[in-house]
Amino acid sequence: MPHLSTSKLTRIFFGLLAYVSLGIGLIAIVIPGLPTTEFILLAAWAATRSSPRLSAWLENHRLFGPLLRNWRNGKIIARRAKVSATVSMLLCATLMLVMLDHGWPIYLAIAGMSLGNLWLWSRPESLPKIS
């Protein structure tokens, strides 16, 4: 686990990053297409460098704790999270295609979601079984 930063300015920067990422992650729970997992992981990483209290809260949270432990123990992402993210991205891509003018920003966003989804599904869902 990374150590708490020694510089006060660095701790403030990482603290802001942690709380902003956590806020976006919480908002992402209800907004389709916005990734939750990545922002929670970023918040946890920044919290370990700035706020032992926030770091402990995230680690012990009933929803975020298992996600963080899985990530630390083998970069594992549960199938349920993968399916949820995929459905959210598909819904968001569909809404963009139906409601917005088709231009390069829309296609760029869909390409980004597609790449993110490919990466997501490349992560393991559980630790390998030891024989």
LINZIBEL-V282574 format. One record per backbone hydrogen bond with DSSP energy under -0.5 kcal/mol. NH is the residue of the N-H (numbers start at 0). CO is the residue of the C=O. E is the energy in kcal/mol with one decimal. If there is no record, write none. Layout:
nh co e
NH CO E
NH CO E
//
This chain:
nh co e
4 48 -2.0
10 6 -2.5
11 7 -2.3
12 8 -2.4
13 9 -2.7
14 10 -2.5
15 11 -2.7
16 12 -2.5
17 13 -2.5
18 14 -2.6
19 15 -2.7
20 16 -2.4
21 17 -2.4
22 18 -2.4
23 19 -2.6
24 20 -2.7
25 21 -2.4
26 22 -2.3
27 23 -2.7
28 24 -0.7
28 25 -0.7
29 26 -1.4
30 26 -0.9
31 29 -0.6
33 30 -1.5
34 32 -0.6
39 35 -2.1
40 36 -2.7
41 37 -2.2
42 38 -2.4
43 39 -2.5
44 40 -2.3
45 41 -2.6
46 42 -2.5
47 43 -1.7
48 44 -0.6
48 45 -0.9
49 45 -0.5
49 46 -0.9
50 46 -2.5
54 50 -2.7
55 51 -2.5
56 52 -2.2
57 53 -2.7
58 54 -2.4
59 55 -1.9
60 56 -0.7
60 57 -0.8
64 60 -1.8
66 62 -0.8
67 63 -2.5
68 64 -2.7
69 65 -2.7
70 66 -2.1
71 67 -2.4
72 68 -1.8
73 70 -0.9
74 70 -2.5
75 69 -1.8
76 123 -2.5
81 77 -2.0
82 78 -3.0
83 79 -2.5
84 80 -2.5
85 81 -2.5
86 82 -2.7
87 83 -2.3
88 84 -2.5
89 85 -2.5
90 86 -2.6
91 87 -2.6
92 88 -2.8
93 89 -2.5
94 90 -2.6
95 91 -2.4
96 92 -2.3
97 93 -2.3
98 94 -2.8
99 95 -2.0
102 100 -1.0
105 102 -0.7
106 102 -1.7
107 103 -2.6
108 104 -2.4
109 105 -2.4
110 106 -2.3
111 107 -2.5
112 108 -2.5
113 109 -2.4
114 110 -2.6
115 111 -2.6
116 112 -2.5
117 113 -2.4
118 114 -2.5
119 115 -2.5
120 116 -2.4
121 117 -0.8
121 118 -0.9
122 118 -0.6
122 119 -1.2
130 128 -0.5
//
